[in-house]
Structures are given as C-alpha cells and as structure tokens.
C-alpha cells in the first residue's frame, strides 16, 4: 500500500521521482496539519511500519529513483550494474558552466597569492579561453540536441569539434605550469584552484564525448597528448569533495584509494577512459592511480614499496613479463611451436624471477603482516596486478584462500564508498543550520527509497563483517562506523517526518 508524507515536506527532487516513490500525488491541503484534516482518510505510520513497507518497494522502482539523481547514478553500485546516466547529462552541463564562473571569482580573490604578475596574467588568459570554449560548448550542445538532424551534418560537426581537443589540452598543460611543486605547497590555495580548473577541463571532454559532440578517437587522443594521463590520475584524487557538514557533525572522509576513488560519483568521468584507451594505456592509467595513492596518500616509509614505484619499476617489469608470459601469449606460442608443446618455465629469466619474488613478498605481507597499513598497501598492489595481468607464472604463488581474502577486502572498500556516498547525499541535502528540521523533513519522501537502497546493501555488509579476520580491525571499524552513520541519519530524518497510509 502506498505511503503518504505530511504536507509541507515537499522534496526538491522532481514530480516524476515522487510518483515513483508514492505511486500517487499527495492531496493538497489548506492547513499544515494533515493529520487533523484527513483523519478519516489516512492512518499515521510508525517508523518501523514505514521501513517494513519500504523493504517491499520493487527494485525496478529503486533503480529508476537512483538513475534520476546524479550522485547515485554516477556512483559505481554493488547492487545495480550499469545505472543509466542519461539524466545526469543536464547536471554535468550546468556544473561545468557554473563551476567555471565560481573559479573565475576565486582566481581574482587569489590575485595576491601569485608569485608574479605574469603568472596571474597567464591564468587570466587561460580562464578567458575556457569561458570562450564554454560558449562554444553551449552552441555545440544546442546543435547536437536540436539542430543537426541529418547524419551527415553530425559527422561534419563532430570532425570540427574533434579539432578543438588539442586546444583544450594545451590549456590543461599551460595551467599545470602554474602549480607549485614544492611538497609543503601541494595544497596551497593556488594549486587547489589549478586542480579545479583542470577538473573542469576533464569533465568538459567527458561531457562532449558522452553527448557525441566529439568522437571516441578524439577523447583517446586528448589523453595521449603529453603527460595528460598522469595529470588525470592526480586530479582524480585531488578534486573530489571533502568537507564537514556541521549539522550532522560528520567528517565526510573520502577514503582515498585506487578502488573507492574510481568508484565515486564525482570521478565517473575518469571511468570513461577505460572505454576509449588502448589496453596498455588502460593498464598504465590503473598503475598511475596506484602510484598516486602510494606517493601522495599512503606516505609510510618502506624501502620495498618505494623500490616498486621508483622509475616505474613495477609497471615496466609487469609489461615485459606480460608480453612474454600472458596466457594469450603462451597459447599463441604453443600453436606456433613445431611439436605443439611449450614449457613456459624454461623461458623464465631474471626479470621474471624478480617479478615472482615481488609477488611472493606481497602475498607474504598481505597474509602475515601485523601492520594493517602495510597489509592494505600490499592488497592494492596485488589487486592491480591481478586485475590487469593474467600471468600463469604467478598463479602457483597464491596458496589457499588467497582469492577469497582478496575478494573480501575489495568488497569492503566498495561498500565503504557506497555507504559514504549515501551519507554524503543525505547530509548535503539537510545542511542548512537555520532550517535543519525543515530540511530533514524535505528528505522524508526520499529517505524511504534510500532506506530501500541501504536495505539491499545490508546482507553484503553483514557478510563482510561476519568474516572479521584478524588484521582488518581498522577497515572493519570504519565499515561499522559508516553503517551506523547511515542508519542514524535515516532514523533522524524519519523521526521528524509524519507518514500516513490510506485507509
């Protein structure tokens, strides 16, 4: 049976989404006290009853709700694979335009922070170029959606826009030259401004590709220019949202790591790279994400770990071995051999032996280290190797239960990111200190659907926590904490909202 919400608690999401949740429109009432004027029609519901009914909401209705909200549709979900992001397009376009205006204002406020006048002038020129490009983007979007109806016109337009990619890339790198690379200045106001402007460019090219304004080849060429992939990996970590929402007193820790970060809704544009890049480039971007995490976010000293990333030693060793010992390469070599047989281990040289020793050391740390921090780094490196390189010469090193432990750790980080996203969404929607109660009431309708989403996550969370392995104290504690926070916010919002059922 449909649930109704008290008058005065209209949510900010659209009419279509509200129909999905309630199945009918709330009756219009003249007075704010719905319970008094509709006593003969509606029965008040307890929170437990609301939750019971929410649990029976069809999953297809939940999917439709999630797809209507960019923060959910763009988040990588453990419940629904491949949520449709079509409705997020308008949000992306508005965000790109509005954020550029905000960043222009921030740039002028930081005028005195620039080392030289020439640096500020260079920033101003690039900002103007981005503003000019934004106007062209409006024109391109309009043409794409409303004007160019003939396929031939689309092709010509796309060719013209493809030519603009190099221009955007030049702005990206010109901005990068303004950053201060000194360790203590990494998070300076100027550097953060540059990262945000670069983020605007990365989001722009992603939007253009998804709107079919540019071709897949043009997007690929954009990331192949200079060291653009390196800048993308760095930007992916440095410009995701992290803030304190005072009303809920929650520190919204973004839990930066190679798995959680790439799965986040505000990093969805970086996942597009895996649609257009060559296989080696995909592996390289995954490696850059791992390297960025290790160098900038996991700074514990370790001679062993440092040696893996020095001069990209790990990546080059893996690539060399992969070209020689991947299952595909071995299969091909077997077919080409005279007698149809090949002994893969007879070909192992120094590089391959070195890789086997590295893999053995990582597994030993992952299984036996008393330091959870060290174990976690080993996991991310092993996950990178397993996800990107199918090497038979490493299979026998794994031992019993290795894959089960790897899958458990991976799921832990995925669920953590998903719970944090739910918490962030609810907290941001109710972040006005002066009207906190009203803002929480405005979420009263949506929180029923959010509870259904959370309800589907519970079995996955419980499965992870039931295998409370020794050495995962910190991660399990964090997962417990995220679960508790989401439950608490849902409870708080429901407690200030009145729910009714039709008699």
N, C-alpha and C positions, 0 to 999 in steps of 0.2 A: 504494500500500500504506500502511495506517495507521502512524503513528509513535507510539511509546510513550515515556513520560518516566520517569526514575528514581523509585523510591519515595521518599517524604519530600519531594517537591517539589509537594505539593498546592497548587493555586492558590486564591485567595479567590473567584474567580468561580464561579457555580453549576454544579450537576451537568449541567444541560441544555447549557450552553455547552461544557463539557468533552467531551460526547458529539459535539457539532458538530465540534470540532477533531480528536478522535482517532478517532471512529467506533466506539469500544468503551471500556469501563472498564479502567483499569489493573488488573492482577492484584494481589490482596492478598498481601503477603509478610511473613513474621515478622521477618526480619532486614533491616537497612537496605541491604545490598549486593545490589542487584537483579541485577547482572551475574554474581555468583557463583551465586546460587540459580536463575537462569533462563538459564544459559549455553547450554543445549540448545534453548531456545525463541526467544531474542532475539539479534539481531545489533546491536552498537553502531554508531551512525552518526556520521560526521564532520559538522562544521558545514556544509560545502559540500553534503553529501548532504541534510541537513535543509532547507536553503534550496531545493535543486532540487525536493524534494517539496512544499515549501510553495508554490512557484510554481504548482503544478498543483492547488491547492485550488480547488474551484468557487467562482465569485464569489457565488453564492447563499448558500453556507455563510458566506462572509465577511460578506455583508450581515446575515445572522442574528446573527452574532457582534457586529457593530457596534451593531445595534439592541438588544442585551442590555445594553450599557454606556452610561449616560447621557452620559459625556464624549465618546463617539463619535457616538451617535445624535442628540445635540443640536447637534453641530458641523456647519456647512454644508459638505458634501462636494463635491469636484470629481469624485469617482468615482461616487457614487450620489446621485441626486436624490431628495429626499423620504424620507429614512430614517424608519421608524416610531418615534415617540417614546412609544408606549404604556407600555413598560416603564420609562420614566423617571419616570412619574407618582408611583410609590411613593417614589422617591428625592426628588422635589420636595417631597412632603408631609413627609417626615422632615426634610429640610433646613430647611424653613420653621419647623417646630416647634423643632428643636434649635438653630438659629441664634438664635432669639429668646431661648432660655434663656442661651446664651452671651453675647448682647448685654446682657441684664439684669445679668449678673455684671460685665461690662466697665463698664457705667454706674455701678454702685456703687463700683467701683475708681477711677473718674474724678470722684468727687464733689467733690474739692478743686479740680478744674480748671475748674469752672463759675464764671462771673463773679459770679453772685448765687445766693442760696438759692432765690429764686423760679424761676430758670431750671431748677435741678435738680428742683424740685418739679413744674414743667411737664413735664419729661422723664419723671419717675416716673409722672405721671398718664397720659401717652400710652403708656408701656410697659404699664401695667396694662390700658389699653383694648385694646392689641394682644394681651395674654395672654387677656383675656376673649373677644376675637374668635377667637383660636386655638382656644379650647374650642368655640365655635360652629361653627368650620370642621370640627372633628372630627365633630361631630354631623351637619353637612351632608354630609360625605363618606360617613359611615355610611348616612345616609338615601338618598343617591344610589346607592350600590352595593348595598345590601341590603334596604332597607325599602320605598321607593316604587316599587311595581311597576306601578301604574296610570298611564297617560299624563296623566290629569287631575291627579293628585297631583303629578307632576313639574312641570307648568305652574304650579300654585299655589305650590309650594316655590320655583321659580325667580323668581316675582314677588316673593316675600318677600325672597329673597336680593338681588335687584336693588336693593331699597330700602336695603340696607346699604352700597352703593357710596359714597354721599355721605359716610357716616360715616368710611370708610377714607380718603377723600380729605381730609377735614378733619384727620385725624391726620397725614397726609403733610405738609400745609402748616403745621400747628402745629409739627411737628418742624423744618421748614425755618426757622422764625423763630428757632430757637436757634443756627443756624450763624453763625460769624464770617466776614464777607465781606472782611475785610482780606486783601490779597494775600499777606502773609507768614504768615497764619494759615490759609491754604486747606487745608493738610494737617495741621492740628492734630489731636490725639487726639480732641477733642470733635467736630470736623467729620467726621472719618472715622467715628465712632460714628453720627452722624446719617445719613450716607450709607448705612451698612449697615442701619440701621433702615428707611430709605426703600426700600432694595433689597428688604427683607423684604416690604414692602407691595406693591411692583411684582410680585414673584414670587407673592404671595398672590392678587392679582386675576387674574393669568395662569393660575394653577393652577385657580382657580374657574371660569374660562371654559372651559378645556380639559376639565374634569370635568363641564361642562354644569350647574354649580351656578348660574351666572349666564348671562344672555343676551349675545349679541354686542353688542346695543344698550347694555346696561349697561356693558360694558367700554369701548365707544366714549364713552359719557357720562362715565365716570371720567376719561378723558384730555382731554375737552373742558372740564372744570372748571378755572377759574383758569389758571395757567400750568403745568399738570401736564406738558405735552409738553416744556417747557424743562427741568423737573426730571428727566424721564426721560432726555433726551439727556445731561445732565450726569452722572446716576447711572450710565448705561451705561459711561462711561469711568472713573469714579472707583472703582467697586467690583469690577472684575474682579480675579482673583487675580494677584499678582506677588510672587514670593518666590524665595529662593535655596535650592536643595536641596543641602545641604552634601556629601552622599555622592557626588554626581556633579560637584560644583563647577561647576554650570551656572547662570548667571544667566538665569532664565526671563523674558526680556524679552517683554512682552506686545504690543509692536509696535502701539501705539495709532494707529489711523487709521480713517477712515469705512468702509473696506471690511473690513479684518481684524477690527475690533472687533465689528461687527454679525454677522459670521460665526461668532464664538466660541460655544462650547457654553454658557458661563455668561452669554451675552447672548441666548439663544434667546427669552426672554420678550419682548424688545423687537421681535423679528421678527414677533410676533403682532399688533403694531399695524397692520401692513400688511394684515391680514385684516379689520379692523373699521373703520378710519378712512375718511373720505371722501377722494376723490382729492387735493383741495387740502391736506388735513391730512397725507396721506402725504408729499406733496412738502415740506410745511413741516417735518415731523419729519426728513426726509433733510437738509434745509437746516440744521436745528438741530444735527444730528450733525456736519455740515461746519463750521459756525460754532464749535462747542465745540472741535473738533480744532484749528482755526486759532488761537483765542484762548488756549486753555489748554495745548495740547501742541506747537504749532508757533509759537513766540513770536518768530521772527525779524522784525526791523523791515522793513516795506515799505509805503511810502505808498500804492502801488497796491492791494495786498492789503487793507490796513486800510480803504481807502475803500469797498471792495466790501461789507464787513460792517458799516460804520458805519450805524446806524439801519436795518439790514437792507436796504440799498440794492439789493443784488444780487437778493434774493428778490422784492422788490416790483416791480422792473423786469422780471424774468422773468415774473412772474404777469400783469402788464399786457400784455406782448407776447404771452404765450401765449393770453390770451383773444381777442386780435385776429388773431394770425398762426399759430396752430397749424394743422396740416394739416386737422384736423377743421373748424375754424372757416372756413378758406378754402374747403373743399369745400362747406360749408353756404352760404357767401356766394355761391359760384358758381351754385348751384342757384336761389338766390333772385333773382339779377340778371336783368334784363329780356332781355338778349341772350345769357345763358349764359356770358359771358366776364368775367374779372376780372384786373386787373393788380395783383398783391399788392404790388409795389414802389412803386406810386403812392400807397399808404396809409402809407408809412413816415414817421414823424415824428421828433421829437427823441429821444424815449425809445428808439425802435427803433434809431436811428443810434447812440445811446450804447451800446446792448447789442451792436451789431455791432462797435464799436470795442473794447469789453471783450473780446469773443470773439477778435477778431484779436490783441489784446495777449497773451491767454492762450496762444493757439496759437504765437505767436512765442516766448514764454518756454519753452513745452513742447518746441518743436523745436530752439531755438538757444541757450538759456541755458547758460552754463558752470557755473552753480551747480546741482548736483543737488538741493539742498534746495529752491531756488526752482522748479525744474522739477517736482518732486514735488507741491508745493502747487498749481501750475497744473494738473497732471493731475487731482487730486482735485476741483477746481472744475469743470474740463471734464467729468469723469465725472458729476458731479452734474447739470450742465446737459443732457448727452446722455441720461442715464438717465430724466430727469423731464420734459423739454420737447422735443417733436417740432416744431422750428421750421425751416421751409424757408428762411427768410431767412438762416439760419446755415450751411446746407449747403455753399454755394459757397466758404465761407471755409476749408474743411478742407485741401484740397490732397491730393496723392498720399501714400499710405502712412500717412496720419494715423490711420485706424481700426485698422490693423494694429499701430501703435505703442501705441495706447490699449489694445487687447486684450492685448497683451504685458505692459504694465505692470499691468493689472488682474489677470491670471493670476498674476503674480509675487507680489502681495500675498495673493491667495487661497491659493496654495501655501505661502507663508511661514506663514500662520496655521494651516494644516493640519499642517505639519511640527512647528510649535511645540506643537500640541495633542498629537501623538503623543509627543513628547519629554517634555512635562509629565506625561502619564499614566504613562509608564514610570518617570520619576524619582520621582514621588509614591508609586508602588507599592513602590519599593525605597528608602525614605528613612530607614530606621532604622539609625543608625550602628552600634549594638551587634550587629545581626544582618544586616549588609549582604549577606553571601554567601547566607544562607538566603532573604532577601527577593528577591534576584535569581533564585535557584532557583525561588521561588514563581511567578515570571513565565515560567518556562521553557516552559510549555504555551502561554500566551497569546502569547508573543513570536513563535511560529510564525505565528499568524494576523496579528499586527501586521506581521511581515515581508511577508506576502502583500499587505497593505494598502499598505505602503511600495513594494513591487514594482510595483504598479499606478500609483503616483504617479511613478515614475522617468522614464517617457517624457515626461510633461508637464514635469517639471523640466528634463530634458535639452533639450527643445525651447526653453524659455525661455533657458537658458544658452548654447545654440548661437547665438542671436541676441544676442551680447554687445555690445549697442550702446554707442557712446561716450556717456558721460554718465550711465551707470547703474552706476557702479563700486560704490557703497556698497550698493545693493539687491542686486546680483549677489553681492557678497561675503557679505552676510547670508544669502542663499539657499544659497550654497555651505556656509556655516557650519552652518545648520540641517540640511542634508542630511548633512553629516559627523557632527554630533552624534547624529542618529537612527541612522545606521549604526553608530557607535561603541557606543551603548548596547545595540543589538540584539546586536552581537558580544560585548559583555561578559556579557550575560545568557546567551547560548547557550554561552559558554565555561565557565560554572560549572554547566551542566545536562547530564546524560547522556541521550542519546536512543537509542532502540532501534527496530528493525524486526522484525516477526515473520518467522521463517524460512519 
